[in-house]
Amino acid sequence: MKINRSVLGITALAAVLITSPSTFAQRSMGAPGGRGYQRLYDTTTVQTVRGEVVAVDKFAGGRGIGAGIHLTLKSDSGAVSVHLGPDWYLDKQSVKIGKGDKIEVTGSRIILQGKSVLVAAEVEKGGKTLNLRDKQGYPLWSRRQR
């Protein structure tokens, strides 16, 4: 049976075009600090929240990316989930955040996996500032920072 090369080429191209959006969507999410995660930072949703840290948790990065740090902050308006950044980056910083600390977080409020999350750009604690992202939302630990 003879297969027409142009039909085979068009079929292959169609298969690539059909599967590409889902492939790119899966890659775009990535782990905190990854290319996709930094795209989730929305400069139009930046807000500042004050409160007390009630939990500090590590979460797995995935696909060879290290763990990230997540806080639960008790504010006047309720519990706030805060994503800080990779543990290796935070370990190198002079400002350390722990349970019971009173902090002020400035970041982008987004919906991630169906939940409201504040992606932190800056954390103030006791007159000291922990800088995590630039004004455009690019992580300071990223080589792709602009």
N, C-alpha and C positions, 0 to 999 in steps of 0.2 A: 504494500500500500504506500503510495506516494503522498507525502505531506507537503503542502505548499508552505514555503518558508515565510512568506509575508503573513499568512494566516497564523502561523505559529508565533511570529513576532508580535502581532497585534494581540493575540491571546495572552502572551507573557506580559506585555505592557499593561493590558487591562487588569490582570491579576495583581501587578505591583501597585497600580493606582487605587484599586479597591482596598487592598490591605494596608496601604501606607498611612492613612489617617489614624487608624487604631494603633498602629505601631508607634507613630510619632506621639500620640496622646499618652501611651503608656510610658514612653521615655521622658516626656516632658514633666511628669510629676516628680520622679526621682525622690531623693531623700533631702532633708533640710540641708541647705548649702549648695545643693546641686543646681544645674542650670534651670530646670523647670521650677524648682521651689522658689528661686529668687524671682521668677516671673510672677509668682503669686503675690508678691509685695505690691500693693496698690497705693501709690502716693496720694490718691484722693480719699483714702479711708484712714488716714493717720489720725491717731488719737492718743491721749495720755491718760493713764489709769494709775491711781495710788492705792496701796493696800499692804497687807501683810502676807508674806510667803507662807502658805500652809503645807506645801509639798514641793519637793524637788525630785524629778525623776529623769532617768536616762531612757532613751528609746533607741531601738536598733535602727541603723541607717539602711542597710540592705545593699546588695550588689557591690560589695567591697568598700562601701562608705562607712566610716566610723559612727559611733553613737552620738546622739544629740541630746541636749538638755531641755527639759520642759518644766515649767513652773505652774503651780496652781496658786493664784493670788486671790486673797479674800479682800474684796473692795466694798465700798458702801453700796454698790449696785449688785453685789453677789459675787460668785466665783468666776474668775477669769482664767482661761487657759492661755499660757504664754510660751511661745517657742523662742528660745534664745539663740542656739547655734550648736556647732559641734563641740563635744567635750574637750577635745585636744586643744581647740582654740581658747575656750574658756579657762582651761587649766593654766594657760600662759598669761592670763590677765591679772592685774593687781587687785581688782575689785572682785570679791567672791560673794556669791549669793547663797544664802542658806535658809532653812526653815526658821521662821520667827522674825526674819528681817523685814523692816518697813522700807518699801521701795516705791519708786515712781518709774513706770515703764511707758516709753513712747514707741509706738509701732503701728503697723497696718492691721486693721481688723478685717479678717477674711473668713470665708467658709472653707474648711478643709475636711474632707471625708464626712461631710454633713454636719460638722460642728463649728461653732464660732471660735476662732483662735486669734490671738494677737501675736503677730510676728514682730518681735522686738527689734528696734533699731538702736535704742539707747535705754540704759537702766541707770537711774540715780539712786545711790545709797549713801547716806551719811555725808553728803556734800561731795562725794566722788562719783564719777561717771564712767560706766562701762559702755564703750562704743562698739556696736555690732554691725551696723550697716551705714552706708553713706546716704545722702539726701535722696538719691534715686532708688534706694532700696537694695543696692548691690552689697552682698556680704563683704566685710572687710577681710575675711579669711580667703576669699575667692581670688584666684589669679586673674579672673576675667573682670575684676573690678574696673570701672571706667574712671 
